Amino acid sequence: MSLFVLGINHQTAPVSLRERVAFSSETVPAALATLRALPQVSEVALLSTCNRTELYAVADDDGRALADWLATHPQDMGDLHAYLYRHRDADAVRHLFRVATGLDSLVLGEPQILGQVKDAWATARNAGSLGSQLDRLFQQAFSTAKRARTDTRIGANPVSVASAAVRLAQESFARLEDSTVLLIGAGETIELAARHLVQAKAKRLLIANRTLSHAQDLASRHGGVALPLSELDRHLGEADIVLSATASREPILHRPQVAAALATRKHRPMLLLDLAVPRDIAADVADLKDTFLYTVDDLERAIEDNRRSRREAATEAEAIVDLQVARFVETMAASTRTAPLKRLRAHGEAARAEVLAKAKQQLDAGQDPAEVLNFLAHTLTNRLLHAPTIALREAALSGNAELARAADKLFPEPPGEASDAASESDSGREA
């Protein structure tokens, strides 16, 4: 069994492909159950965010079964293999540590990814698909991320995708102080966006969500107006800026809806920021005159300044990651080396318990204690020596010198017996 990670992210696949292989939080447990049922897989966790979908697993087939599974879930995508990256053992460890630290994020050092990694770990643990090896790996990833953020400035002035979207709106559109902003959704990304919009003094916030109470809760904290999603069309024309981030599997906004809203606005421009994967806004909306549609992939340019400012800190964080990877791999190797010793001790303890129980039964039945002791010593000796005796006999017949040398180290000949054997040999030659 080896440790594997494979998946796609913002560096290897466009959003049009990433959205097809994205998993919602509700579908992850069932996916884990299916993966764990694969005969090649003993442990597995699934991380799915707007920028990546990744499988972390302990498996024994070079990850082929995992890749084939991912290419057909949640829908058949025969072209996915060309976009997948695969890492094994130490490289897989390094990948997770970099992801948890924010070194592999679209926004370098962004803080939300660590929480998402923790959620993936907790979901796998609750689903029963997380074994001891992956559990140790994730725990060490959390520790590495914490140390990197404590010892470097990788987390200084944290920037999220939401804040990058608000900055893009400030730099490329009308003044926020004069703009009505419609937020669609009520999750963490929308919460962050609302916070940044309030700080930027946006004129008015409208918050639409399928569950009205969630929108009302968010609106009460940030001074916005809550709307049920069913009233979206009615208020869409009021929005100068639309920012959407839901967990919907299908688009929320389609071209006819936006076209109707533009007509009510008398074709005053509208900025639409789609931060969801799968996308909330249909791609052909971008073809409408007076609309400016951006997806998470378009934010690359907007966050380049942030990336430059953090590169020095990222170099320091990479050094911490490398050190922690080396320590984790060393620990795993040591665990592998001690596994035979653990099995030997377990075998000895089991034999002792079984033979001792039989000896007690004989004593309780009134048998002679001397005979019982003889039975105990003889039987336990045979049980302990049976397997190594057979292995050494087979090694002698097959010429396995390596096992014979190992046996010599484990069972060295007592010095007295060696000298006695030499004396007997010398006496024989003199005679």
Steps between C-alpha positions, in 0.01 A plus 500: 500500500621849412379850570347679200345834414343574165269772378458819303532864604502855364849445359420190296136537393262783404189572702286342228661164584540553876129562543421165342703311759404709804331330797260669737532439874185287485639263235847446650406227757339282231801555274734393780297184558527410131874569496563301817320204344759480221720193568818700431420771760542467877470868603367807318405867548347741248570874484274704269509881486441762232863465392572127539363148529751254648507143629743404777527124537699200615478260207694225325458546124693819416178697538347372175173399665473842663562680171244285317244560775551877497468509121147359528374685809278685535470465121690322223799709388730296283725802443572553871812281508693756295447764770571287807812533709623205704737497797626202697645452850734791588372711209142438615594610852661817366195578287256485793730706722524769228123497448426535871755782532350695209808463281302328225203741505385743234546771762841424653468440872120535507364383836175327399668191354620372840142491626394317184776241549387451860143452380616235250686319779201514736261377230726204416539415868122509556445292188741232625731531199792649694759256637802556720737596217281772346397622844865554596563667165218753541589570863857576395369722218305708753807533719717601202250764384478645851877522529537660156245768587661559840863512387458683167290779354324269257174581676560875543223722363295197399334520161209280397334443165213713633728794583672467162159518333409815692835654407434415136163676524665807651769515233296423190150632558295783647571634846369262764369800693253552214422134431233250601654156546296179479651206686365155412562234764564511874811289552851592613601662170193726497555581869856612422386697195233679706760593759735646238217683325394665826860604563511644146179695577281341234180701467252211538512123552234256382544142622306222327502141615288190457457483879367844592593473869868463407480811282326687781768401747774623266312821417450582868876480562599716204211743453361342183155406373413129492313347205371151426658352189155490341506883481838514329362598157295779650801670661778407257462824306579702814849352524804675358716213623399135545721268705392137517636201693252219564526122513252455215577229247330705226527871405291744703506777237436443131532729201126588469487611865802726465376636166169594662681669788715701258185618323357634827834671566487661154824317428704655775800264539488212745801324655449132583751311715444124506704344782324163497617164369284370335425844356189689610479722189458349154805557280302656214406793725842638408378543141242761604587859430556711813589198718842424643519142627796369704554150644746379765754436224486866396615608846856385420592845372332679789703315763844511336607794718417298810699207370810713444486643851484153654767320299775560752282365779403208275867404462532481878178302524625255234807433716274418795295269279813319378619446858162366612475273196840348581396441861169344405657268241764395755229426755305295247812303405576429867144380548540262207826364641346426842192330354662148494604542864143592596368194316758275673406627844129467423557140385693421819236655724222311324686169534574566867137584579366192321743250655469655846122471486528127413750447783262660751221275378723196563584620852132560572430145379744365764793402277848472651659852511833363381333351193314825436823701521664259257201539264516878530873524425496245219190636324598866528849426366355316201249779430769771507756308295272336244487784243870603519607133487307442177632826352863409581458147362359639174782758486759225536341298220471799266844644582361819655825618661352837602246341733767267639724798583206675665435189709866494608462855627172426677620171652880519542674181604600510871879538540533183710328283243720636221823417689371154596419427136850614396664277765304197387603568141869533597489175700356320205783614275771391752351154528 
